[in-house]
Amino acid sequence: MKAEEFDKRFDRADDITSELDLSSLRRPSAEQRRVNVDFPAWMIDSLDREAKRLGVTRQSIIKVWLAERLEDQHGRAA
């Protein structure tokens, strides 16, 4: 399919997924990397209480809170 036809189908909101090669799809900067961080016991206890209250894991709450803070900082700098 030529790019012009592809663009027309996309603009009409046609389903174009059959035309895409999704086998090599990746999200830049989304790969996982492991980081070890030492926290004081009181902080772990607080994280665990809040995670339990929200029904999520400790790791999830740390990721969400860090992401929120980074987004706040990024938004302020822009």
PyMOL Python script that loads the backbone (N, CA, C, O; Angstrom):
from pymol import cmd

cmd.read_pdbstr("""\
ATOM      1  N   MET A   1       0.854  -1.171   0.000  1.00  0.00           N
ATOM      2  CA  MET A   1       0.000   0.000   0.000  1.00  0.00           C
ATOM      3  C   MET A   1       0.899   1.232   0.000  1.00  0.00           C
ATOM      4  O   MET A   1       1.891   1.298   0.726  1.00  0.00           O
ATOM      5  N   LYS A   2       0.539   2.181  -0.809  1.00  0.00           N
ATOM      6  CA  LYS A   2       1.307   3.427  -0.875  1.00  0.00           C
ATOM      7  C   LYS A   2       0.933   4.328   0.308  1.00  0.00           C
ATOM      8  O   LYS A   2      -0.149   4.206   0.882  1.00  0.00           O
ATOM      9  N   ALA A   3       1.840   5.222   0.654  1.00  0.00           N
ATOM     10  CA  ALA A   3       1.650   6.096   1.803  1.00  0.00           C
ATOM     11  C   ALA A   3       0.381   6.932   1.678  1.00  0.00           C
ATOM     12  O   ALA A   3      -0.309   7.173   2.669  1.00  0.00           O
ATOM     13  N   GLU A   4       0.078   7.367   0.471  1.00  0.00           N
ATOM     14  CA  GLU A   4      -1.120   8.196   0.268  1.00  0.00           C
ATOM     15  C   GLU A   4      -2.399   7.431   0.637  1.00  0.00           C
ATOM     16  O   GLU A   4      -3.282   7.964   1.310  1.00  0.00           O
ATOM     17  N   GLU A   5      -2.481   6.184   0.189  1.00  0.00           N
ATOM     18  CA  GLU A   5      -3.650   5.357   0.522  1.00  0.00           C
ATOM     19  C   GLU A   5      -3.702   5.071   2.022  1.00  0.00           C
ATOM     20  O   GLU A   5      -4.769   5.110   2.636  1.00  0.00           O
ATOM     21  N   PHE A   6      -2.549   4.786   2.596  1.00  0.00           N
ATOM     22  CA  PHE A   6      -2.455   4.546   4.034  1.00  0.00           C
ATOM     23  C   PHE A   6      -2.982   5.759   4.795  1.00  0.00           C
ATOM     24  O   PHE A   6      -3.789   5.617   5.714  1.00  0.00           O
ATOM     25  N   ASP A   7      -2.524   6.955   4.411  1.00  0.00           N
ATOM     26  CA  ASP A   7      -2.962   8.197   5.069  1.00  0.00           C
ATOM     27  C   ASP A   7      -4.464   8.403   4.936  1.00  0.00           C
ATOM     28  O   ASP A   7      -5.122   8.799   5.899  1.00  0.00           O
ATOM     29  N   LYS A   8      -5.011   8.141   3.761  1.00  0.00           N
ATOM     30  CA  LYS A   8      -6.459   8.298   3.544  1.00  0.00           C
ATOM     31  C   LYS A   8      -7.243   7.369   4.473  1.00  0.00           C
ATOM     32  O   LYS A   8      -8.214   7.783   5.107  1.00  0.00           O
ATOM     33  N   ARG A   9      -6.807   6.099   4.544  1.00  0.00           N
ATOM     34  CA  ARG A   9      -7.507   5.139   5.407  1.00  0.00           C
ATOM     35  C   ARG A   9      -7.402   5.542   6.868  1.00  0.00           C
ATOM     36  O   ARG A   9      -8.367   5.430   7.624  1.00  0.00           O
ATOM     37  N   PHE A  10      -6.240   6.004   7.255  1.00  0.00           N
ATOM     38  CA  PHE A  10      -6.046   6.456   8.634  1.00  0.00           C
ATOM     39  C   PHE A  10      -6.954   7.646   8.932  1.00  0.00           C
ATOM     40  O   PHE A  10      -7.616   7.685   9.969  1.00  0.00           O
ATOM     41  N   ASP A  11      -6.981   8.611   8.022  1.00  0.00           N
ATOM     42  CA  ASP A  11      -7.814   9.810   8.221  1.00  0.00           C
ATOM     43  C   ASP A  11      -9.299   9.479   8.283  1.00  0.00           C
ATOM     44  O   ASP A  11     -10.056  10.182   8.952  1.00  0.00           O
ATOM     45  N   ARG A  12      -9.733   8.410   7.592  1.00  0.00           N
ATOM     46  CA  ARG A  12     -11.141   7.979   7.642  1.00  0.00           C
ATOM     47  C   ARG A  12     -11.425   7.156   8.893  1.00  0.00           C
ATOM     48  O   ARG A  12     -12.556   6.726   9.117  1.00  0.00           O
ATOM     49  N   ALA A  13     -10.398   6.940   9.704  1.00  0.00           N
ATOM     50  CA  ALA A  13     -10.498   6.128  10.919  1.00  0.00           C
ATOM     51  C   ALA A  13     -10.758   4.660  10.590  1.00  0.00           C
ATOM     52  O   ALA A  13     -11.358   3.936  11.384  1.00  0.00           O
ATOM     53  N   ASP A  14     -10.299   4.223   9.404  1.00  0.00           N
ATOM     54  CA  ASP A  14     -10.360   2.797   9.064  1.00  0.00           C
ATOM     55  C   ASP A  14      -9.376   2.045   9.947  1.00  0.00           C
ATOM     56  O   ASP A  14      -8.388   2.609  10.416  1.00  0.00           O
ATOM     57  N   ASP A  15      -9.660   0.763  10.169  1.00  0.00           N
ATOM     58  CA  ASP A  15      -8.740  -0.078  10.921  1.00  0.00           C
ATOM     59  C   ASP A  15      -7.557  -0.419  10.021  1.00  0.00           C
ATOM     60  O   ASP A  15      -7.702  -1.153   9.044  1.00  0.00           O
ATOM     61  N   ILE A  16      -6.384   0.120  10.355  1.00  0.00           N
ATOM     62  CA  ILE A  16      -5.194  -0.090   9.526  1.00  0.00           C
ATOM     63  C   ILE A  16      -4.209  -1.052  10.180  1.00  0.00           C
ATOM     64  O   ILE A  16      -3.104  -1.244   9.673  1.00  0.00           O
ATOM     65  N   THR A  17      -4.595  -1.656  11.298  1.00  0.00           N
ATOM     66  CA  THR A  17      -3.647  -2.504  12.017  1.00  0.00           C
ATOM     67  C   THR A  17      -3.196  -3.700  11.198  1.00  0.00           C
ATOM     68  O   THR A  17      -2.082  -4.186  11.396  1.00  0.00           O
ATOM     69  N   SER A  18      -4.022  -4.188  10.288  1.00  0.00           N
ATOM     70  CA  SER A  18      -3.619  -5.323   9.456  1.00  0.00           C
ATOM     71  C   SER A  18      -2.493  -4.943   8.500  1.00  0.00           C
ATOM     72  O   SER A  18      -1.806  -5.818   7.972  1.00  0.00           O
ATOM     73  N   GLU A  19      -2.302  -3.672   8.278  1.00  0.00           N
ATOM     74  CA  GLU A  19      -1.251  -3.188   7.374  1.00  0.00           C
ATOM     75  C   GLU A  19       0.071  -2.941   8.106  1.00  0.00           C
ATOM     76  O   GLU A  19       1.084  -2.644   7.474  1.00  0.00           O
ATOM     77  N   LEU A  20       0.062  -3.061   9.415  1.00  0.00           N
ATOM     78  CA  LEU A  20       1.251  -2.759  10.210  1.00  0.00           C
ATOM     79  C   LEU A  20       1.983  -4.026  10.626  1.00  0.00           C
ATOM     80  O   LEU A  20       1.360  -5.056  10.884  1.00  0.00           O
ATOM     81  N   ASP A  21       3.303  -3.947  10.691  1.00  0.00           N
ATOM     82  CA  ASP A  21       4.116  -5.044  11.211  1.00  0.00           C
ATOM     83  C   ASP A  21       4.349  -4.754  12.692  1.00  0.00           C
ATOM     84  O   ASP A  21       5.213  -3.953  13.047  1.00  0.00           O
ATOM     85  N   LEU A  22       3.573  -5.409  13.548  1.00  0.00           N
ATOM     86  CA  LEU A  22       3.651  -5.161  14.981  1.00  0.00           C
ATOM     87  C   LEU A  22       4.661  -6.063  15.681  1.00  0.00           C
ATOM     88  O   LEU A  22       4.856  -5.950  16.891  1.00  0.00           O
ATOM     89  N   SER A  23       5.307  -6.958  14.930  1.00  0.00           N
ATOM     90  CA  SER A  23       6.228  -7.912  15.547  1.00  0.00           C
ATOM     91  C   SER A  23       7.465  -7.245  16.139  1.00  0.00           C
ATOM     92  O   SER A  23       8.062  -7.769  17.079  1.00  0.00           O
ATOM     93  N   SER A  24       7.849  -6.105  15.599  1.00  0.00           N
ATOM     94  CA  SER A  24       9.052  -5.437  16.106  1.00  0.00           C
ATOM     95  C   SER A  24       8.713  -4.141  16.854  1.00  0.00           C
ATOM     96  O   SER A  24       9.573  -3.289  17.077  1.00  0.00           O
ATOM     97  N   LEU A  25       7.462  -4.020  17.225  1.00  0.00           N
ATOM     98  CA  LEU A  25       7.008  -2.820  17.919  1.00  0.00           C
ATOM     99  C   LEU A  25       7.691  -2.679  19.272  1.00  0.00           C
ATOM    100  O   LEU A  25       7.815  -3.652  20.016  1.00  0.00           O
ATOM    101  N   ARG A  26       8.136  -1.461  19.592  1.00  0.00           N
ATOM    102  CA  ARG A  26       8.728  -1.187  20.898  1.00  0.00           C
ATOM    103  C   ARG A  26       8.422   0.250  21.275  1.00  0.00           C
ATOM    104  O   ARG A  26       8.175   1.096  20.416  1.00  0.00           O
ATOM    105  N   ARG A  27       8.442   0.506  22.558  1.00  0.00           N
ATOM    106  CA  ARG A  27       8.201   1.853  23.066  1.00  0.00           C
ATOM    107  C   ARG A  27       9.529   2.419  23.536  1.00  0.00           C
ATOM    108  O   ARG A  27      10.100   1.915  24.503  1.00  0.00           O
ATOM    109  N   PRO A  28      10.032   3.448  22.880  1.00  0.00           N
ATOM    110  CA  PRO A  28      11.317   4.032  23.294  1.00  0.00           C
ATOM    111  C   PRO A  28      11.283   4.463  24.760  1.00  0.00           C
ATOM    112  O   PRO A  28      10.283   5.001  25.235  1.00  0.00           O
ATOM    113  N   SER A  29      12.352   4.226  25.447  1.00  0.00           N
ATOM    114  CA  SER A  29      12.524   4.585  26.858  1.00  0.00           C
ATOM    115  C   SER A  29      11.585   3.841  27.794  1.00  0.00           C
ATOM    116  O   SER A  29      11.446   4.233  28.952  1.00  0.00           O
ATOM    117  N   ALA A  30      10.941   2.788  27.331  1.00  0.00           N
ATOM    118  CA  ALA A  30      10.023   2.043  28.192  1.00  0.00           C
ATOM    119  C   ALA A  30      10.637   0.740  28.686  1.00  0.00           C
ATOM    120  O   ALA A  30      10.007   0.017  29.458  1.00  0.00           O
ATOM    121  N   GLU A  31      11.857   0.428  28.252  1.00  0.00           N
ATOM    122  CA  GLU A  31      12.470  -0.816  28.722  1.00  0.00           C
ATOM    123  C   GLU A  31      12.735  -0.709  30.220  1.00  0.00           C
ATOM    124  O   GLU A  31      13.004   0.366  30.755  1.00  0.00           O
ATOM    125  N   GLN A  32      12.651  -1.842  30.860  1.00  0.00           N
ATOM    126  CA  GLN A  32      12.815  -1.895  32.312  1.00  0.00           C
ATOM    127  C   GLN A  32      14.292  -1.998  32.675  1.00  0.00           C
ATOM    128  O   GLN A  32      15.057  -2.701  32.014  1.00  0.00           O
ATOM    129  N   ARG A  33      14.680  -1.294  33.723  1.00  0.00           N
ATOM    130  CA  ARG A  33      16.006  -1.441  34.312  1.00  0.00           C
ATOM    131  C   ARG A  33      15.840  -1.510  35.815  1.00  0.00           C
ATOM    132  O   ARG A  33      14.998  -0.821  36.391  1.00  0.00           O
ATOM    133  N   ARG A  34      16.636  -2.331  36.435  1.00  0.00           N
ATOM    134  CA  ARG A  34      16.526  -2.552  37.878  1.00  0.00           C
ATOM    135  C   ARG A  34      17.393  -1.537  38.623  1.00  0.00           C
ATOM    136  O   ARG A  34      18.514  -1.229  38.220  1.00  0.00           O
ATOM    137  N   VAL A  35      16.830  -1.029  39.726  1.00  0.00           N
ATOM    138  CA  VAL A  35      17.529  -0.088  40.600  1.00  0.00           C
ATOM    139  C   VAL A  35      17.326  -0.552  42.033  1.00  0.00           C
ATOM    140  O   VAL A  35      16.213  -0.900  42.427  1.00  0.00           O
ATOM    141  N   ASN A  36      18.377  -0.556  42.794  1.00  0.00           N
ATOM    142  CA  ASN A  36      18.274  -0.896  44.217  1.00  0.00           C
ATOM    143  C   ASN A  36      18.358   0.380  45.038  1.00  0.00           C
ATOM    144  O   ASN A  36      19.269   1.189  44.860  1.00  0.00           O
ATOM    145  N   VAL A  37      17.408   0.548  45.929  1.00  0.00           N
ATOM    146  CA  VAL A  37      17.356   1.735  46.784  1.00  0.00           C
ATOM    147  C   VAL A  37      17.163   1.270  48.216  1.00  0.00           C
ATOM    148  O   VAL A  37      16.309   0.427  48.491  1.00  0.00           O
ATOM    149  N   ASP A  38      17.943   1.810  49.117  1.00  0.00           N
ATOM    150  CA  ASP A  38      17.791   1.499  50.540  1.00  0.00           C
ATOM    151  C   ASP A  38      16.908   2.562  51.186  1.00  0.00           C
ATOM    152  O   ASP A  38      17.161   3.759  51.043  1.00  0.00           O
ATOM    153  N   PHE A  39      15.865   2.116  51.902  1.00  0.00           N
ATOM    154  CA  PHE A  39      14.963   3.000  52.611  1.00  0.00           C
ATOM    155  C   PHE A  39      15.041   2.680  54.098  1.00  0.00           C
ATOM    156  O   PHE A  39      15.273   1.530  54.470  1.00  0.00           O
ATOM    157  N   PRO A  40      14.851   3.680  54.950  1.00  0.00           N
ATOM    158  CA  PRO A  40      14.771   3.384  56.384  1.00  0.00           C
ATOM    159  C   PRO A  40      13.498   2.575  56.676  1.00  0.00           C
ATOM    160  O   PRO A  40      12.517   2.650  55.936  1.00  0.00           O
ATOM    161  N   ALA A  41      13.537   1.807  57.761  1.00  0.00           N
ATOM    162  CA  ALA A  41      12.424   0.915  58.108  1.00  0.00           C
ATOM    163  C   ALA A  41      11.103   1.663  58.235  1.00  0.00           C
ATOM    164  O   ALA A  41      10.071   1.165  57.783  1.00  0.00           O
ATOM    165  N   TRP A  42      11.113   2.850  58.842  1.00  0.00           N
ATOM    166  CA  TRP A  42       9.865   3.594  59.014  1.00  0.00           C
ATOM    167  C   TRP A  42       9.243   3.932  57.659  1.00  0.00           C
ATOM    168  O   TRP A  42       8.019   3.960  57.530  1.00  0.00           O
ATOM    169  N   MET A  43      10.077   4.190  56.651  1.00  0.00           N
ATOM    170  CA  MET A  43       9.568   4.537  55.333  1.00  0.00           C
ATOM    171  C   MET A  43       8.940   3.310  54.658  1.00  0.00           C
ATOM    172  O   MET A  43       7.895   3.414  54.016  1.00  0.00           O
ATOM    173  N   ILE A  44       9.580   2.163  54.808  1.00  0.00           N
ATOM    174  CA  ILE A  44       9.024   0.915  54.263  1.00  0.00           C
ATOM    175  C   ILE A  44       7.680   0.621  54.918  1.00  0.00           C
ATOM    176  O   ILE A  44       6.725   0.240  54.242  1.00  0.00           O
ATOM    177  N   ASP A  45       7.608   0.798  56.237  1.00  0.00           N
ATOM    178  CA  ASP A  45       6.344   0.562  56.950  1.00  0.00           C
ATOM    179  C   ASP A  45       5.250   1.482  56.432  1.00  0.00           C
ATOM    180  O   ASP A  45       4.121   1.045  56.207  1.00  0.00           O
ATOM    181  N   SER A  46       5.579   2.752  56.243  1.00  0.00           N
ATOM    182  CA  SER A  46       4.597   3.715  55.725  1.00  0.00           C
ATOM    183  C   SER A  46       4.174   3.365  54.303  1.00  0.00           C
ATOM    184  O   SER A  46       2.991   3.428  53.969  1.00  0.00           O
ATOM    185  N   LEU A  47       5.140   2.997  53.469  1.00  0.00           N
ATOM    186  CA  LEU A  47       4.825   2.597  52.099  1.00  0.00           C
ATOM    187  C   LEU A  47       3.908   1.382  52.087  1.00  0.00           C
ATOM    188  O   LEU A  47       2.944   1.329  51.323  1.00  0.00           O
ATOM    189  N   ASP A  48       4.213   0.407  52.939  1.00  0.00           N
ATOM    190  CA  ASP A  48       3.393  -0.809  52.992  1.00  0.00           C
ATOM    191  C   ASP A  48       1.976  -0.517  53.454  1.00  0.00           C
ATOM    192  O   ASP A  48       1.022  -1.080  52.917  1.00  0.00           O
ATOM    193  N   ARG A  49       1.826   0.353  54.438  1.00  0.00           N
ATOM    194  CA  ARG A  49       0.478   0.714  54.904  1.00  0.00           C
ATOM    195  C   ARG A  49      -0.313   1.399  53.790  1.00  0.00           C
ATOM    196  O   ARG A  49      -1.480   1.078  53.563  1.00  0.00           O
ATOM    197  N   GLU A  50       0.321   2.335  53.103  1.00  0.00           N
ATOM    198  CA  GLU A  50      -0.374   3.056  52.034  1.00  0.00           C
ATOM    199  C   GLU A  50      -0.677   2.124  50.856  1.00  0.00           C
ATOM    200  O   GLU A  50      -1.752   2.208  50.262  1.00  0.00           O
ATOM    201  N   ALA A  51       0.249   1.252  50.521  1.00  0.00           N
ATOM    202  CA  ALA A  51       0.017   0.297  49.438  1.00  0.00           C
ATOM    203  C   ALA A  51      -1.151  -0.632  49.776  1.00  0.00           C
ATOM    204  O   ALA A  51      -1.990  -0.920  48.922  1.00  0.00           O
ATOM    205  N   LYS A  52      -1.198  -1.093  51.015  1.00  0.00           N
ATOM    206  CA  LYS A  52      -2.296  -1.971  51.439  1.00  0.00           C
ATOM    207  C   LYS A  52      -3.623  -1.222  51.382  1.00  0.00           C
ATOM    208  O   LYS A  52      -4.629  -1.769  50.932  1.00  0.00           O
ATOM    209  N   ARG A  53      -3.626   0.023  51.834  1.00  0.00           N
ATOM    210  CA  ARG A  53      -4.846   0.831  51.810  1.00  0.00           C
ATOM    211  C   ARG A  53      -5.372   0.992  50.382  1.00  0.00           C
ATOM    212  O   ARG A  53      -6.580   0.965  50.147  1.00  0.00           O
ATOM    213  N   LEU A  54      -4.446   1.160  49.435  1.00  0.00           N
ATOM    214  CA  LEU A  54      -4.833   1.357  48.036  1.00  0.00           C
ATOM    215  C   LEU A  54      -5.010   0.041  47.281  1.00  0.00           C
ATOM    216  O   LEU A  54      -5.526   0.033  46.163  1.00  0.00           O
ATOM    217  N   GLY A  55      -4.583  -1.075  47.886  1.00  0.00           N
ATOM    218  CA  GLY A  55      -4.709  -2.368  47.233  1.00  0.00           C
ATOM    219  C   GLY A  55      -3.710  -2.574  46.108  1.00  0.00           C
ATOM    220  O   GLY A  55      -4.016  -3.224  45.108  1.00  0.00           O
ATOM    221  N   VAL A  56      -2.510  -2.018  46.272  1.00  0.00           N
ATOM    222  CA  VAL A  56      -1.456  -2.174  45.270  1.00  0.00           C
ATOM    223  C   VAL A  56      -0.185  -2.670  45.952  1.00  0.00           C
ATOM    224  O   VAL A  56      -0.132  -2.775  47.177  1.00  0.00           O
ATOM    225  N   THR A  57       0.819  -2.968  45.168  1.00  0.00           N
ATOM    226  CA  THR A  57       2.089  -3.415  45.746  1.00  0.00           C
ATOM    227  C   THR A  57       2.945  -2.221  46.144  1.00  0.00           C
ATOM    228  O   THR A  57       2.719  -1.097  45.694  1.00  0.00           O
ATOM    229  N   ARG A  58       3.919  -2.480  46.986  1.00  0.00           N
ATOM    230  CA  ARG A  58       4.871  -1.440  47.384  1.00  0.00           C
ATOM    231  C   ARG A  58       5.571  -0.883  46.142  1.00  0.00           C
ATOM    232  O   ARG A  58       5.715   0.331  45.992  1.00  0.00           O
ATOM    233  N   GLN A  59       5.998  -1.773  45.265  1.00  0.00           N
ATOM    234  CA  GLN A  59       6.695  -1.335  44.058  1.00  0.00           C
ATOM    235  C   GLN A  59       5.811  -0.416  43.211  1.00  0.00           C
ATOM    236  O   GLN A  59       6.286   0.582  42.669  1.00  0.00           O
ATOM    237  N   SER A  60       4.536  -0.755  43.102  1.00  0.00           N
ATOM    238  CA  SER A  60       3.615   0.065  42.309  1.00  0.00           C
ATOM    239  C   SER A  60       3.478   1.463  42.876  1.00  0.00           C
ATOM    240  O   SER A  60       3.509   2.446  42.135  1.00  0.00           O
ATOM    241  N   ILE A  61       3.329   1.553  44.175  1.00  0.00           N
ATOM    242  CA  ILE A  61       3.136   2.876  44.765  1.00  0.00           C
ATOM    243  C   ILE A  61       4.404   3.720  44.637  1.00  0.00           C
ATOM    244  O   ILE A  61       4.322   4.930  44.430  1.00  0.00           O
ATOM    245  N   ILE A  62       5.564   3.097  44.756  1.00  0.00           N
ATOM    246  CA  ILE A  62       6.815   3.832  44.577  1.00  0.00           C
ATOM    247  C   ILE A  62       6.916   4.343  43.144  1.00  0.00           C
ATOM    248  O   ILE A  62       7.276   5.500  42.924  1.00  0.00           O
ATOM    249  N   LYS A  63       6.604   3.496  42.169  1.00  0.00           N
ATOM    250  CA  LYS A  63       6.666   3.912  40.768  1.00  0.00           C
ATOM    251  C   LYS A  63       5.710   5.069  40.480  1.00  0.00           C
ATOM    252  O   LYS A  63       6.078   6.052  39.836  1.00  0.00           O
ATOM    253  N   VAL A  64       4.486   4.936  40.965  1.00  0.00           N
ATOM    254  CA  VAL A  64       3.485   5.978  40.704  1.00  0.00           C
ATOM    255  C   VAL A  64       3.910   7.294  41.336  1.00  0.00           C
ATOM    256  O   VAL A  64       3.856   8.339  40.687  1.00  0.00           O
ATOM    257  N   TRP A  65       4.331   7.257  42.591  1.00  0.00           N
ATOM    258  CA  TRP A  65       4.718   8.492  43.267  1.00  0.00           C
ATOM    259  C   TRP A  65       5.937   9.133  42.608  1.00  0.00           C
ATOM    260  O   TRP A  65       5.990  10.354  42.460  1.00  0.00           O
ATOM    261  N   LEU A  66       6.906   8.327  42.215  1.00  0.00           N
ATOM    262  CA  LEU A  66       8.071   8.884  41.534  1.00  0.00           C
ATOM    263  C   LEU A  66       7.682   9.483  40.187  1.00  0.00           C
ATOM    264  O   LEU A  66       8.148  10.563  39.824  1.00  0.00           O
ATOM    265  N   ALA A  67       6.836   8.784  39.457  1.00  0.00           N
ATOM    266  CA  ALA A  67       6.390   9.293  38.155  1.00  0.00           C
ATOM    267  C   ALA A  67       5.650  10.621  38.318  1.00  0.00           C
ATOM    268  O   ALA A  67       5.871  11.555  37.547  1.00  0.00           O
ATOM    269  N   GLU A  68       4.773  10.705  39.319  1.00  0.00           N
ATOM    270  CA  GLU A  68       4.039  11.954  39.567  1.00  0.00           C
ATOM    271  C   GLU A  68       5.001  13.092  39.870  1.00  0.00           C
ATOM    272  O   GLU A  68       4.850  14.196  39.347  1.00  0.00           O
ATOM    273  N   ARG A  69       5.977  12.824  40.703  1.00  0.00           N
ATOM    274  CA  ARG A  69       6.938  13.863  41.075  1.00  0.00           C
ATOM    275  C   ARG A  69       7.760  14.313  39.868  1.00  0.00           C
ATOM    276  O   ARG A  69       7.991  15.507  39.678  1.00  0.00           O
ATOM    277  N   LEU A  70       8.198  13.354  39.058  1.00  0.00           N
ATOM    278  CA  LEU A  70       8.979  13.692  37.870  1.00  0.00           C
ATOM    279  C   LEU A  70       8.145  14.488  36.867  1.00  0.00           C
ATOM    280  O   LEU A  70       8.644  15.423  36.242  1.00  0.00           O
ATOM    281  N   GLU A  71       6.874  14.112  36.717  1.00  0.00           N
ATOM    282  CA  GLU A  71       5.999  14.866  35.826  1.00  0.00           C
ATOM    283  C   GLU A  71       5.782  16.278  36.342  1.00  0.00           C
ATOM    284  O   GLU A  71       5.762  17.223  35.553  1.00  0.00           O
ATOM    285  N   ASP A  72       5.619  16.444  37.652  1.00  0.00           N
ATOM    286  CA  ASP A  72       5.474  17.773  38.241  1.00  0.00           C
ATOM    287  C   ASP A  72       6.715  18.620  37.953  1.00  0.00           C
ATOM    288  O   ASP A  72       6.608  19.777  37.547  1.00  0.00           O
ATOM    289  N   GLN A  73       7.880  18.035  38.165  1.00  0.00           N
ATOM    290  CA  GLN A  73       9.119  18.744  37.925  1.00  0.00           C
ATOM    291  C   GLN A  73       9.292  19.092  36.454  1.00  0.00           C
ATOM    292  O   GLN A  73       9.725  20.194  36.119  1.00  0.00           O
ATOM    293  N   HIS A  74       8.956  18.163  35.587  1.00  0.00           N
ATOM    294  CA  HIS A  74       9.075  18.393  34.152  1.00  0.00           C
ATOM    295  C   HIS A  74       8.115  19.506  33.703  1.00  0.00           C
ATOM    296  O   HIS A  74       8.472  20.369  32.901  1.00  0.00           O
ATOM    297  N   GLY A  75       6.901  19.461  34.237  1.00  0.00           N
ATOM    298  CA  GLY A  75       5.902  20.475  33.888  1.00  0.00           C
ATOM    299  C   GLY A  75       6.300  21.859  34.342  1.00  0.00           C
ATOM    300  O   GLY A  75       6.069  22.844  33.641  1.00  0.00           O
ATOM    301  N   ARG A  76       6.902  21.932  35.521  1.00  0.00           N
ATOM    302  CA  ARG A  76       7.339  23.210  36.051  1.00  0.00           C
ATOM    303  C   ARG A  76       8.484  23.806  35.246  1.00  0.00           C
ATOM    304  O   ARG A  76       8.571  25.023  35.078  1.00  0.00           O
ATOM    305  N   ALA A  77       9.371  22.930  34.746  1.00  0.00           N
ATOM    306  CA  ALA A  77      10.546  23.394  34.011  1.00  0.00           C
ATOM    307  C   ALA A  77      10.194  23.852  32.604  1.00  0.00           C
ATOM    308  O   ALA A  77      10.932  24.631  32.000  1.00  0.00           O
ATOM    309  N   ALA A  78       9.062  23.370  32.074  1.00  0.00           N
ATOM    310  CA  ALA A  78       8.715  23.669  30.671  1.00  0.00           C
ATOM    311  C   ALA A  78       8.226  25.077  30.484  1.00  0.00           C
ATOM    312  O   ALA A  78       7.898  25.473  29.366  1.00  0.00           O
TER     313      ALA A  78
END
""", "prot")
cmd.dss("prot")
cmd.show_as("cartoon", "prot")
cmd.util.cbc("prot")
cmd.orient("prot")
